[in-house]
Amino acid sequence: MRPESDHAGLVALLRADRRWWRDAADAIERAGSVECVLDEALGLLAGEARARAATEIAAWCGRGIELLSALDDSYPAALRAATAPPLLFVNGRLTEADDPSVAVVGTRRPSRRGLAATTAVVRLLIEAGTTVVSGLAAGIDAAAHVTALGAGGRTIAVVGCGLDHCHPPGHAALQRQIAGRGAVVSQFWPEVPPSRTTFPMRNGVMAALTRATVIVEASETSGTRIQARLALADRRPVLLLAPVMGQPWAQELATQPGVTVAETTREVADALAVCITPAQTATPIPA
């Protein structure tokens, strides 16, 4: 049984005490409450730290940012079962209907066939009632979000910065649309800017949050490769679409257990049968 969540206490603890979250979570489990661990860590300063945290949380709420703790029952179960970040910051709303969800990701510089493949797969997922998850980046990610919204479905953006920022800045309007129809999710404090370290961490959350990752098109140096590796480590299947199969890294990845190459919507549907309802007809994915 998890201890009751205490957002102000947990924010105060994580802001002030830089221990690994797993160590903090174990300490909270043993003590039975966040308050006990906060008092032990900060002593007489605990009350002041809690008050500052409560003020921060109220300010976040005023900006439309909901805080979820790994100790909350509403925290995504799929993410808790993997390497859960202690806090999630959410614009919009996560719902039970977001499980199952599937990540659709790829290059920032897609080809026409890559964009066409993205559209085909996302429409399949939305028609099956599956939430589409991506990373709000230019290219394939943006196409996945836009297609999902255009098809009337739910989409979630998992971003590599705090929610006080938008990256790339030109996607601010898209980020607002996603928050209005789905959710924008970050594991970082709202003030944290994008960096080379935050994006790989974002990929880990996206991989763990979803039932599977579909890689449409990606270069040898793409961060999408990180997501594929982390998804497989979390025992989530990875689907490689035809546009990516010209890359040597994708050809090598295709030989690993848990990886499937899909060239038609039927093959995608079959590979994701545990998550989505298979399509009735097989349509070639542009190759």
Backbone torsions as a table, in degrees:
resi	resn	phi	psi	omega
1	MET	NA	128.7	-179.4
2	ARG	-78.7	145.5	173.6
3	PRO	-62.0	154.5	177.9
4	GLU	-61.8	137.8	-178.2
5	SER	-70.3	142.3	179.8
6	ASP	-136.7	92.4	-171.7
7	HIS	-62.6	-46.6	-178.5
8	ALA	-63.0	-44.2	178.9
9	GLY	-64.4	-39.4	-178.4
10	LEU	-70.0	-41.7	176.7
11	VAL	-62.0	-43.7	178.8
12	ALA	-61.1	-41.8	-179.4
13	LEU	-65.3	-45.6	-176.8
14	LEU	-72.8	-30.5	176.3
15	ARG	-69.3	-36.4	-171.4
16	ALA	-99.5	-28.8	-172.7
17	ASP	-115.0	112.0	-171.7
18	ARG	-90.0	27.3	175.3
19	ARG	-68.4	158.2	174.7
20	TRP	-60.8	143.6	-177.5
21	TRP	-58.8	-38.2	-178.9
22	ARG	-61.6	-39.3	177.2
23	ASP	-66.0	-42.0	178.9
24	ALA	-63.8	-43.4	179.9
25	ALA	-62.6	-40.2	177.5
26	ASP	-63.7	-40.5	179.3
27	ALA	-64.8	-39.7	178.6
28	ILE	-65.7	-40.7	178.8
29	GLU	-61.8	-44.0	-179.2
30	ARG	-67.4	-41.6	-176.0
31	ALA	-77.8	-25.4	179.2
32	GLY	91.9	-7.7	178.5
33	SER	-161.4	154.7	174.2
34	VAL	-66.2	-37.7	-176.8
35	GLU	-56.4	-42.7	-179.2
36	CYS	-63.1	-42.5	-178.9
37	VAL	-69.5	-38.8	178.0
38	LEU	-63.0	-44.1	178.5
39	ASP	-61.7	-40.8	180.0
40	GLU	-66.8	-38.3	-176.4
41	ALA	-76.1	-38.8	-171.3
42	LEU	-114.0	-11.9	177.7
43	GLY	59.9	-128.2	-175.9
44	LEU	-67.4	-16.7	-179.9
45	LEU	-84.6	-4.5	-174.9
46	ALA	-61.7	-43.2	-177.8
47	GLY	-62.7	-42.7	179.0
48	GLU	-65.6	-41.1	179.2
49	ALA	-64.6	-40.2	178.7
50	ARG	-63.5	-41.8	-179.8
51	ALA	-63.4	-42.3	177.3
52	ARG	-62.0	-41.3	-179.6
53	ALA	-64.9	-40.7	178.8
54	ALA	-62.6	-38.0	176.8
55	THR	-65.2	-41.8	177.6
56	GLU	-60.8	-46.6	-177.7
57	ILE	-61.6	-41.1	178.4
58	ALA	-63.5	-38.3	178.7
59	ALA	-67.1	-41.6	177.0
60	TRP	-60.0	-46.2	-179.7
61	CYS	-58.7	-40.2	178.7
62	GLY	-63.7	-23.5	177.5
63	ARG	-96.0	10.5	177.5
64	GLY	81.2	19.8	-179.0
65	ILE	-103.1	117.1	175.7
66	GLU	-90.9	141.4	178.8
67	LEU	-106.1	128.1	173.4
68	LEU	-118.1	136.0	177.7
69	SER	-106.9	149.8	176.5
70	ALA	-63.1	-11.2	176.1
71	LEU	-90.6	-5.4	-179.0
72	ASP	-83.0	144.6	174.5
73	ASP	-66.0	-26.3	-177.8
74	SER	-82.9	-4.9	176.8
75	TYR	-64.6	136.4	-176.2
76	PRO	-54.8	123.7	-175.8
77	ALA	-61.6	-39.0	-178.8
78	ALA	-61.9	-37.4	-179.4
79	LEU	-74.5	-37.8	178.5
80	ARG	-63.2	-33.7	-178.3
81	ALA	-71.9	-17.7	177.6
82	ALA	-101.3	-147.0	178.3
83	THR	-88.5	88.9	-171.2
84	ALA	-77.7	128.9	169.1
85	PRO	-68.3	148.4	-175.3
86	PRO	-64.7	-31.7	-177.7
87	LEU	-130.7	144.4	168.6
88	LEU	-122.2	136.5	176.2
89	PHE	-109.0	129.9	-169.9
90	VAL	-130.3	125.4	162.8
91	ASN	-97.6	126.9	-174.2
92	GLY	98.4	-144.4	-175.7
93	ARG	-151.7	131.1	169.0
94	LEU	-87.8	141.0	-179.1
95	THR	-130.2	167.2	176.2
96	GLU	-62.9	-25.8	179.5
97	ALA	-69.1	-11.2	178.7
98	ASP	-79.5	2.4	170.9
99	ASP	-121.5	110.0	18.3
100	PRO	-85.9	152.3	170.5
101	SER	-136.6	156.6	-178.1
102	VAL	-134.1	134.5	176.8
103	ALA	-85.1	133.4	175.0
104	VAL	-122.5	113.6	-170.3
105	VAL	-138.3	165.6	177.5
106	GLY	170.6	-163.3	-170.9
107	THR	-66.5	154.2	173.0
108	ARG	-80.1	-11.7	-179.4
109	ARG	-125.1	72.7	-174.2
110	PRO	-77.6	155.7	171.6
111	SER	-86.3	173.2	176.7
112	ARG	-61.9	-40.1	-179.8
113	ARG	-68.0	-32.9	176.8
114	GLY	-65.7	-42.5	178.0
115	LEU	-66.4	-39.4	178.7
116	ALA	-64.9	-40.4	178.0
117	ALA	-64.9	-39.9	177.6
118	THR	-59.2	-47.8	-179.7
119	THR	-59.1	-45.1	-177.9
120	ALA	-62.7	-45.3	-176.4
121	VAL	-71.6	-41.7	-179.4
122	VAL	-64.1	-41.9	177.5
123	ARG	-61.4	-40.3	176.3
124	LEU	-58.5	-46.7	-178.3
125	LEU	-64.7	-44.5	-179.2
126	ILE	-65.4	-41.4	177.4
127	GLU	-60.2	-29.7	179.4
128	ALA	-87.5	2.3	178.5
129	GLY	79.6	20.9	-177.6
130	THR	-97.9	132.9	177.4
131	THR	-72.5	134.5	179.8
132	VAL	-98.5	127.5	-178.7
133	VAL	-114.4	136.7	174.5
134	SER	-152.8	-172.1	-168.5
135	GLY	-111.5	11.4	176.3
136	LEU	66.8	4.2	178.8
137	ALA	-70.8	166.1	174.3
138	ALA	-64.5	159.3	174.7
139	GLY	86.7	-128.9	-174.5
140	ILE	-59.6	-42.9	-178.2
141	ASP	-59.0	-50.8	-179.5
142	ALA	-61.4	-40.9	179.3
143	ALA	-61.6	-38.4	178.6
144	ALA	-63.6	-45.7	179.2
145	HIS	-63.7	-47.5	-176.5
146	VAL	-63.4	-41.9	179.1
147	THR	-64.2	-42.8	179.2
148	ALA	-61.8	-44.8	178.7
149	LEU	-64.0	-42.8	-179.9
150	GLY	-64.3	-27.9	179.2
151	ALA	-87.9	3.0	178.0
152	GLY	78.7	19.2	-177.4
153	GLY	-102.8	-178.9	177.8
154	ARG	-94.2	143.2	175.7
155	THR	-141.4	147.4	179.5
156	ILE	-123.6	132.0	173.2
157	ALA	-103.9	122.6	174.1
158	VAL	-102.1	115.6	-167.5
159	VAL	-108.5	156.5	-176.4
160	GLY	-99.1	37.5	176.8
161	CYS	-161.7	171.4	175.7
162	GLY	-71.0	160.1	-172.8
163	LEU	-76.0	-3.6	170.5
164	ASP	-78.5	-5.9	-179.5
165	HIS	-119.0	164.7	169.3
166	CYS	-135.2	129.7	177.8
167	HIS	-134.4	124.8	-3.6
168	PRO	-72.1	154.9	-176.7
169	PRO	-57.0	-30.4	-180.0
170	GLY	-67.1	-8.8	-179.7
171	HIS	-98.9	17.3	-178.5
172	ALA	-60.1	-42.8	179.7
173	ALA	-65.1	-42.2	177.8
174	LEU	-63.1	-40.8	178.5
175	GLN	-60.3	-40.5	178.1
176	ARG	-66.1	-39.6	178.4
177	GLN	-63.0	-42.4	179.5
178	ILE	-63.6	-42.6	178.6
179	ALA	-62.8	-33.8	-179.2
180	GLY	-74.8	-26.2	-175.9
181	ARG	-114.1	-10.5	-177.8
182	GLY	-153.0	-115.7	-180.0
183	ALA	-158.6	146.6	169.1
184	VAL	-113.5	125.5	-169.5
185	VAL	-122.5	136.0	175.4
186	SER	-136.7	145.7	174.2
187	GLN	-96.2	1.2	-173.1
188	PHE	-105.0	150.7	173.4
189	TRP	-51.3	143.4	-174.3
190	PRO	-54.6	-29.2	-176.8
191	GLU	-84.0	-5.1	-174.4
192	VAL	-73.2	124.0	179.2
193	PRO	-80.0	165.1	176.3
194	PRO	-67.5	147.8	178.7
195	SER	-155.1	173.4	179.6
196	ARG	-64.3	-25.0	-179.4
197	THR	-87.0	-28.0	-175.6
198	THR	-73.6	-31.4	-176.0
199	PHE	-69.4	-44.2	174.1
200	PRO	-59.9	-35.6	177.1
201	MET	-64.7	-40.4	175.9
202	ARG	-58.9	-42.1	179.7
203	ASN	-60.6	-36.4	178.3
204	GLY	-63.6	-41.8	177.9
205	VAL	-66.5	-42.4	179.8
206	MET	-62.4	-41.1	179.6
207	ALA	-64.6	-41.6	-176.9
208	ALA	-75.6	-30.5	-176.8
209	LEU	-71.4	-25.0	-171.3
210	THR	-106.9	161.7	178.6
211	ARG	-76.9	-26.4	-178.0
212	ALA	-160.0	159.8	175.4
213	THR	-117.8	127.2	174.7
214	VAL	-104.4	120.1	177.6
215	ILE	-103.0	117.3	-174.5
216	VAL	-84.6	-53.0	-173.7
217	GLU	-161.1	131.5	-177.2
218	ALA	-161.9	144.8	-179.1
219	SER	-83.7	177.3	-179.9
220	GLU	-60.7	-30.6	-176.2
221	THR	-101.4	8.2	-175.4
222	SER	-67.1	141.7	174.0
223	GLY	-66.1	-14.7	176.5
224	THR	-58.3	-30.0	177.9
225	ARG	-61.6	-35.7	177.6
226	ILE	-62.8	-43.8	-179.9
227	GLN	-62.5	-39.8	178.8
228	ALA	-60.5	-45.8	-179.3
229	ARG	-63.1	-43.8	-178.2
230	LEU	-70.3	-36.3	177.0
231	ALA	-61.7	-46.1	179.4
232	LEU	-64.6	-36.2	177.4
233	ALA	-63.9	-31.9	177.4
234	ASP	-88.6	8.8	179.2
235	ARG	61.9	37.0	173.3
236	ARG	-102.9	133.1	179.9
237	PRO	-66.4	152.0	177.4
238	VAL	-121.7	129.9	176.7
239	LEU	-109.8	131.0	176.0
240	LEU	-107.4	124.7	179.1
241	LEU	-89.6	164.2	-174.8
242	ALA	-53.6	-41.1	-177.0
243	PRO	-60.8	-23.5	-178.3
244	VAL	-90.0	-11.4	-170.1
245	MET	-75.5	-3.4	172.4
246	GLY	-78.8	-9.0	-179.1
247	GLN	-87.6	130.9	179.1
248	PRO	-56.3	-37.8	-179.0
249	TRP	-64.2	-36.0	179.5
250	ALA	-70.3	-38.7	177.5
251	GLN	-62.5	-39.6	177.5
252	GLU	-69.0	-42.4	179.6
253	LEU	-61.2	-34.6	-176.5
254	ALA	-62.3	-17.5	-179.7
255	THR	-84.9	-7.6	-175.5
256	GLN	-85.3	149.2	175.3
257	PRO	-60.7	140.3	179.2
258	GLY	92.0	-3.0	-178.9
259	VAL	-110.7	133.0	179.6
260	THR	-126.7	138.4	172.4
261	VAL	-96.9	126.8	-176.8
262	ALA	-123.6	128.8	-178.1
263	GLU	-113.7	-10.1	176.5
264	THR	-134.3	163.0	176.9
265	THR	-62.7	-31.4	176.8
266	ARG	-62.3	-43.1	179.4
267	GLU	-65.5	-38.3	175.7
268	VAL	-62.7	-47.5	-178.8
269	ALA	-61.3	-41.6	179.3
270	ASP	-64.6	-41.6	-178.5
271	ALA	-67.3	-29.4	-178.9
272	LEU	-104.9	26.8	-174.0
273	ALA	-58.5	-28.6	179.7
274	VAL	-74.7	-13.9	-175.9
275	CYS	-110.3	-36.0	-172.1
276	ILE	-130.8	163.7	175.2
277	THR	-84.2	124.4	-177.9
278	PRO	-56.8	146.5	176.4
279	ALA	-68.7	158.1	-176.9
280	GLN	-84.0	-23.1	-179.6
281	THR	-131.4	153.8	179.7
282	ALA	-94.4	121.5	179.4
283	THR	-118.1	128.8	-179.4
284	PRO	-62.7	137.2	170.8
285	ILE	-86.5	129.5	-176.2
286	PRO	-49.8	130.8	-175.4
287	ALA	-122.9	NA	NA
